[in-house]
């Protein structure tokens, strides 16, 4: 349920941030995430490269993990391109909207409606990015056990337990369970705390209950829709954190092949 506390922060965000500067900062932030498309390509001469490889399960002389990594990495790159497109269009529409006349209890204006559409798209795709991080982790540290049953929250929680917790899992789990502080004071451009929790709840409401972008006041739920620039700040920062962890994961994977 949308809280008055979150509403207060949304209004504060609108009033104190110079909008065009904040849009530029958010654009620079998501555009700073870049991937090397050649990272897992194996060239065989003449500009050609191996697309993939399949071998019998009994063949223990082939490093099957390499091409699993390649498949997941290619998916990350494809997903990243689509997330960036959604961010670009969401920001473009949101910062062209008349924020001075934003009304949370009225239906969104056309510009707001477009911003909502592309923001929702980015929210869903960013959640997939966290799933891909878990799949990469599962291949490296779990020998690709039961990939259809990998749930990132459970996976990283479990690997923080015991006498020898995984350091990367600890960092990831600490972030995804981080909560917003009471009455926080942020510097300009500082990441807000609790981004992942907020974005996850936002997505879950869209999937399982009612849209957080539809204002409702009933026994079923109380929801005041937020301006998309508030949601975009949170989801872009969450996307950047997911990407940072993927980069750390990739560095650990690539280091194996460099040894």
Buried (B, 14 or more C-beta within 10 A) or exposed (E): EBEEEBBEBBBEBBEEBEBEEBBEBBBEBBEEBEBEEEBBBBEEEEEEEEEEEEEEEEEEEEEBBBBBBBBBBBBBEEBBEEBBBBBBBBBBBBBEBEBEEBEBEEEBBEBBBBBBBBBBBBBBBBBBBBBBBBBBBBBBBBEBEEEEEBEBBEBBBBBBEEEEEBEBBEBBBEBBBBEBEEEEEEEEEEBBBBBBBBBBBBBEBBEEEEBBBEBBEEEEBEBBBBBBBBBBBBBBBBBBBBBBBBEBBBEBBEEEEEE
